[in-house]
Each structure stands twice: as structure tokens, then as C-alpha cells.
Amino acid sequence: MYALRLFHDTLQPNATGWLQTQHTMIYVWKGTATINGAALPTDAAVYAQDVANLEAGAEGAALWRWEVVPEVAPLHLVNGLGAASALRMSRCIKMFEMAPTSRWLFRLDIIREAEGSTGLHCHPGSGIRCLLGGEFRTESEKGGSSESRHPGDAWYEEGAYPLVSTAPPGVKTTFLRGMLLPPEFLNYGETATWIERRPTAMLTASGEPRWKPYAQKVITLR
């Protein structure tokens, strides 16, 4: 089986580090970082394969990192002076028959300023969500639930299980999604299937789309 993991990494100002992992999405939550030669500001992300070389900017960097690995793989922590890693969540993906050499779409995207209830919905893939702002409660038809109130709080959604997500009255909630999807969804945007839904605006209060992709890659498992 294969697992989806979420790490939070920190690098002190100007610190360098590296890690090895098959497939990873790295998001810059705070500060700036250069990852495999690509300079990233705050609120930017990049996909890396096999090796990620990291260098923090003058103010340091806080990174959120999703990876897809065999369930038995060791923890992939950032190596380097002034670097630290913490595993925040790891979940085996049960929705698909995943095997070495199979191909999947690995995507990192964002949902911005969600309000009220989503209504019952499901997804064509599984993923770990990570709260950026606001509050969110999820309740699954399978009986599972989660409460997220602080930036960095994470929850898992096995896409085949319908669920409802709800923000408290007057609260706008923004969160990231590291997802694994069938590769045919490469050219599709938001992939939720709405079983029941209260209509919501497609734009935020500032006129930006509520859904935004950061990075995606069709990967081959090993």
C-alpha cells in the first residue's frame, strides 16, 4: 500500500538542507526558500522528485510538505544544520488499487474563503487538507469527524466517502489540499461531486477564484 504524508519543516535564516523522497509537494507557508534552484516567495509551491535541496531566505522559512511513499517507507526528514521536520499526518490511501509503475495525478491546490456548509459531497481522489485560516469541521457518512481551528491543523479525506464540511457562522475558511487523483483529471479544476450543496459564489470578496492550483504532476509509483 501507499501512504500520503504531511510534514512541517522549518529552516533558520539562510540555513540549507536536503531530503530524499520519491514524490513531494512543498509549500512555503512563511518566509522564502529556494528549492532545487527555484526561488519561491511566501504562498508558493513546487513539486520535487527524488531529492529536494532547500535554502531558506534571510528571514528563514516554514514549509508544509506532502509526499507519496510506500506505506513501509521511513520518515523523510530534512537534513541540515538549522533545519527541523515534524510529521503532522500519515494516511494509507485505500480508495485505489495502487501498485508500483501505476500512474497518478499528484496535486496541491487551495480553497479560499469557504463559508457555511459545503453540503454532502465526495471527491475522485484522496488527500490531506491543511488549514491556512478560519475554522472547519468535517463529518463523514462513515462516522469520522475532525475539528480544525489553527493554521497547520490537518485532516484527511478519503474521497470515496461522502462528507460535509462546515465553517462557523461569519467565518471564512481557507485551506490547502494535497491530493492523489486518477491521471485523467490533469486538465480538470475543482473535482468535487456535489450530492447536495448550498449554492456559493465562485469568487472571493476580493474577486479572486475560490479554487486555485499551485502545482500538479502525473507521477509513476515505485
C-alpha positions in Angstrom: 0.0 0.0 0.0 1.0 3.6 -0.4 0.7 6.5 2.1 0.2 10.2 1.8 2.1 12.2 4.5 2.2 15.8 5.6 5.3 17.3 7.2 6.0 20.7 8.6 9.6 21.8 8.1 11.4 24.8 9.5 14.7 26.3 8.4 16.6 29.1 10.2 17.6 32.2 8.3 19.9 31.3 5.4 20.0 27.6 6.5 20.4 24.9 3.9 19.1 21.4 4.0 18.1 18.4 1.8 15.8 15.4 1.8 15.2 12.3 -0.3 11.7 11.2 -1.1 10.1 9.8 -4.3 7.4 12.5 -4.8 6.8 15.6 -2.8 4.9 18.9 -3.0 6.5 21.7 -0.9 4.6 24.9 0.0 6.2 28.0 1.5 4.0 29.0 4.4 6.3 31.6 5.9 9.4 33.3 4.7 11.2 32.5 1.4 13.0 29.5 0.1 15.0 28.3 -2.9 14.0 24.7 -3.7 16.1 22.8 -6.3 17.2 26.2 -7.7 13.7 27.7 -7.9 13.3 30.8 -5.7 9.9 30.7 -4.0 8.2 33.6 -2.1 5.6 33.1 0.7 2.4 31.3 -0.6 4.1 29.4 -3.5 4.7 25.7 -4.1 6.7 23.4 -6.2 6.9 19.6 -7.0 10.2 17.8 -6.4 11.2 14.2 -7.3 13.8 12.1 -5.5 15.8 14.9 -4.0 14.9 18.4 -2.7 17.7 20.8 -1.9 16.4 23.6 0.3 17.8 27.0 1.2 16.0 29.5 3.4 15.9 33.2 2.8 17.2 35.9 5.2 14.1 35.6 7.4 14.0 31.8 7.4 11.3 29.5 6.1 8.4 27.4 7.3 7.4 24.8 4.8 4.5 22.4 4.5 5.4 19.2 2.6 3.2 16.5 1.2 4.7 13.2 0.0 3.5 10.0 -1.6 5.5 6.9 -0.5 5.2 3.2 0.1 3.5 2.6 3.5 6.6 1.0 4.9 9.0 3.8 3.8 10.9 5.5 6.6 10.2 9.1 7.6 11.9 11.6 5.2 13.1 14.4 7.4 15.1 17.4 6.3 18.9 17.0 6.9 21.0 20.1 7.6 22.1 22.5 10.3 19.3 24.8 11.3 16.6 22.5 9.8 13.9 20.6 11.6 11.0 18.4 10.5 7.8 17.2 12.1 5.4 14.6 10.8 1.9 16.0 11.1 -0.2 13.3 9.4 0.2 10.0 7.6 -2.7 8.0 6.0 -2.7 4.9 3.8 -4.7 5.5 0.6 -7.4 2.8 0.5 -9.5 4.3 -2.3 -7.4 2.9 -5.2 -5.6 -0.2 -6.2 -2.2 1.3 -6.1 0.9 -0.6 -7.3 4.4 0.1 -8.5 4.6 1.5 -12.0 1.0 2.8 -11.8 0.4 6.5 -12.7 -1.4 9.1 -10.6 -2.0 12.8 -10.6 -0.4 14.4 -7.5 -1.9 17.9 -7.0 -1.6 20.7 -4.5 -4.3 23.3 -4.6 -6.2 25.7 -2.4 -9.9 26.5 -1.5 -10.2 30.1 -0.3 -12.8 31.8 1.9 -15.2 28.8 2.2 -18.3 29.8 4.2 -21.2 27.9 5.8 -21.7 24.3 4.9 -20.5 22.6 1.7 -23.3 20.2 1.7 -22.7 16.5 1.2 -20.0 15.9 -1.4 -17.2 13.5 -2.4 -14.0 13.5 -4.4 -12.5 11.3 -7.1 -9.3 11.1 -5.1 -7.9 11.1 -1.5 -6.0 13.9 0.2 -4.7 15.6 3.3 -6.0 19.1 3.9 -4.1 21.8 5.9 -5.8 24.8 7.4 -4.5 28.2 6.4 -7.1 30.4 8.1 -10.5 30.2 9.7 -12.1 27.1 11.2 -13.6 24.0 9.7 -15.5 20.9 10.9 -15.8 17.8 8.7 -18.3 15.0 9.3 -18.2 11.8 7.2 -21.1 9.4 6.4 -18.7 6.7 7.8 -18.9 8.4 11.2 -15.5 10.2 11.2 -15.1 13.9 12.1 -12.4 16.5 12.6 -12.1 20.0 14.0 -9.5 22.4 12.6 -9.1 25.8 14.3 -5.4 26.8 13.9 -3.1 27.3 10.9 -1.4 24.0 10.2 -4.2 21.8 11.6 -4.7 18.8 9.2 -7.4 16.4 8.3 -7.7 13.5 5.8 -10.5 12.9 3.3 -10.8 9.5 1.7 -12.5 10.8 -1.4 -15.0 7.9 -1.9 -16.6 8.6 1.4 -19.2 11.5 1.2 -18.8 14.1 3.9 -19.9 17.6 4.9 -17.6 20.4 5.8 -18.8 23.4 7.8 -17.3 26.8 8.8 -18.8 28.6 11.8 -21.2 31.5 11.1 -19.4 34.6 9.8 -16.1 32.7 9.4 -14.2 32.4 6.1 -12.0 29.4 5.9 -9.0 28.8 3.6 -7.1 25.5 3.3 -4.7 23.6 1.1 -5.2 20.2 -0.3 -2.5 17.7 -1.2 -4.4 15.1 -3.3 -3.9 12.0 -5.3 -6.2 11.6 -8.3 -6.5 9.4 -11.4 -4.3 11.0 -14.1 -7.2 11.8 -16.4 -8.1 14.7 -14.1 -4.9 16.6 -15.1 -6.9 19.1 -17.2 -9.7 19.4 -14.7 -10.0 22.1 -12.0 -12.1 21.6 -8.8 -13.2 17.9 -8.9 -15.8 17.7 -6.1 -19.0 15.9 -6.8 -21.9 17.6 -5.0 -24.5 15.3 -3.7 -26.3 18.2 -2.0 -25.0 21.7 -1.9 -25.9 25.2 -0.9 -25.0 27.5 -3.8 -22.0 29.7 -3.1 -20.2 32.4 -5.0 -17.3 31.2 -7.2 -15.2 34.3 -6.3 -13.8 35.6 -3.0 -14.7 39.0 -1.7 -11.7 40.5 -3.5 -12.8 38.9 -6.8 -10.3 36.0 -6.9 -11.4 32.5 -7.7 -12.1 30.4 -4.6 -10.2 27.4 -6.2 -6.6 27.8 -7.2 -4.0 25.2 -8.3 -0.4 25.5 -7.0 1.4 22.6 -8.6 0.5 19.2 -10.1 2.4 16.3 -11.7 1.5 12.9 -13.1 3.8 10.6 -11.2 4.8 7.0 -11.5 4.9 4.9 -8.3 7.9 2.7 -7.5 
